[in-house]
Amino acid sequence: MLISFTVLCGVGYGCAYTPPIQALLEWFPDKKGLASGIVIAGFGSGALFFAPVMNAFMSAATTLPTYLGRSVETVTEGGKMFARVGGQLQEVFCHLRHLNERG
């Protein structure tokens, strides 16, 4: 599975990375170094801006609802969150409305 994931990521990265470089090299044949540098800087700075956004989203998405109380044991299975209530697992439904309230 790790090999297939790695190959899939490599193909996706190649499909997203190569066409902009090729296009800019054809548009600016006399400034190939500058053109490829702009593309590489764009890919690198994408991670610079995308990481804080994803951290904010994940911190908001992992906040437990207040109706569960402060100390609740939770279990995540198959992308769903469950809370142990009375010895049984009950599914927890969360919504991200509070993301819009932040502005």
C-alpha positions as CSV (number, residue, x, y, z in Angstrom):
1,M,0.0,0.0,0.0
2,L,2.9,2.4,0.8
3,I,4.4,1.8,-2.7
4,S,1.1,2.5,-4.4
5,F,0.6,5.7,-2.4
6,T,4.1,6.8,-3.2
7,V,3.6,6.2,-6.9
8,L,0.3,7.9,-6.9
9,C,1.7,11.0,-5.1
10,G,4.7,11.0,-7.5
11,V,2.4,11.0,-10.6
12,G,0.2,13.7,-9.1
13,Y,3.1,15.9,-8.2
14,G,4.6,15.4,-11.7
15,C,1.4,16.3,-13.4
16,A,1.0,19.4,-11.3
17,Y,4.7,20.5,-11.4
18,T,5.9,19.8,-15.0
19,P,3.3,21.7,-17.1
20,P,3.8,25.1,-15.5
21,I,7.6,24.8,-15.9
22,Q,7.2,23.7,-19.6
23,A,4.8,26.5,-20.3
24,L,7.0,29.2,-18.8
25,L,10.1,27.9,-20.5
26,E,8.3,28.2,-23.8
27,W,6.9,31.7,-23.0
28,F,10.3,33.0,-21.8
29,P,13.0,31.2,-23.9
30,D,15.7,33.8,-23.1
31,K,15.0,33.7,-19.3
32,K,14.7,30.0,-18.6
33,G,16.3,30.2,-15.2
34,L,14.0,33.0,-14.0
35,A,10.9,31.2,-15.3
36,S,11.7,27.9,-13.6
37,G,12.7,29.7,-10.4
38,I,9.3,31.4,-10.3
39,V,7.5,28.1,-10.7
40,I,9.7,26.5,-8.0
41,A,9.1,29.4,-5.7
42,G,5.4,29.2,-6.3
43,F,5.3,25.5,-5.3
44,G,7.4,26.2,-2.2
45,S,5.4,29.2,-1.0
46,G,2.2,27.2,-1.5
47,A,3.2,25.1,1.5
48,L,4.1,28.2,3.4
49,F,0.6,29.5,3.1
50,F,-1.3,26.2,3.1
51,A,0.1,24.8,6.3
52,P,-1.3,27.5,8.7
53,V,-4.7,27.3,7.0
54,M,-4.8,23.5,7.4
55,N,-3.6,23.8,11.1
56,A,-6.5,26.3,11.8
57,F,-9.0,24.0,10.1
58,M,-7.8,20.9,11.9
59,S,-7.9,22.6,15.3
60,A,-11.4,23.8,14.7
61,A,-12.5,20.4,13.4
62,T,-11.0,18.5,16.3
63,T,-12.8,20.5,19.0
64,L,-15.3,18.4,20.8
65,P,-18.9,19.6,21.1
66,T,-19.7,21.2,24.4
67,Y,-22.7,18.9,25.1
68,L,-20.3,16.1,25.7
69,G,-18.7,17.7,28.7
70,R,-15.0,18.4,29.4
71,S,-13.6,14.9,30.1
72,V,-15.0,12.4,27.6
73,E,-13.2,9.4,26.2
74,T,-13.5,9.4,22.4
75,V,-12.6,6.8,19.8
76,T,-12.2,7.4,16.1
77,E,-13.0,4.5,13.7
78,G,-13.4,4.8,10.0
79,G,-13.5,8.6,10.0
80,K,-16.3,8.7,12.6
81,M,-15.9,9.9,16.2
82,F,-17.5,7.9,19.0
83,A,-17.9,8.8,22.7
84,R,-18.1,6.2,25.4
85,V,-21.3,6.8,27.2
86,G,-22.5,4.3,29.8
87,G,-20.1,1.7,28.6
88,Q,-21.3,1.9,25.0
89,L,-19.9,3.8,22.1
90,Q,-22.3,6.5,20.8
91,E,-21.5,8.4,17.5
92,V,-20.7,12.1,17.9
93,F,-22.1,14.5,15.3
94,C,-20.1,17.7,14.9
95,H,-20.6,20.6,12.6
96,L,-18.1,23.3,11.6
97,R,-20.5,26.3,12.0
98,H,-18.1,28.0,14.4
99,L,-15.5,28.3,11.5
100,N,-17.8,30.9,9.9
101,E,-18.3,32.8,13.1
102,R,-14.6,33.6,13.4
103,G,-14.8,35.9,10.4
